[in-house]
Amino acid sequence: MIMADDVSGTEIRELRKRLGLTQEEFAHAVAVTFSTVNRWENGHAKPSKLARRAIESLAAVRNSSQTSSSQTIEELAANSFHRND
């Protein structure tokens, strides 16, 4: 399942933090620039369909023992709000 077009910067930020990545590391992992991740997180831009798929794939691989690969980025980010780390 592909994440919705209206994914928020907060959801991207929460997912990135849950994965334990800096903006630079996250950018490298999804093949975009650091400034692109920064623009996403600050609401100045939205990920393309290709970038959304890369983000979801990264999340699925990193969390394969905890999440389903069919989860959207919204679901993955929401899970981070409910965890007691």
Steps between C-alpha positions, in 0.01 A plus 500: 500500500630847412473785747252776437599807301431719804764350728611764748848612583435398858430143391823488301697648791351255750571205274859616443556543872345163575742346253782674688625690197622855452354700213820437306490124561130485414562698181779265395282196571216624277729653234417867546695795636512612861327823401213302344438315827517831683241653264272197547521519877439875504199474270657685207482199266342156474675174405447377144336162446844347446632656821194383695561144382866526601401629846251219549754241383760638739254491787393145416859375483609678817195385693437160346479334839252758633289610204334375188648606167149591389474783754487855373734769625210646697451166679873462559527853640189453713657194658786718621255716698373196690835350593647553844870527418 
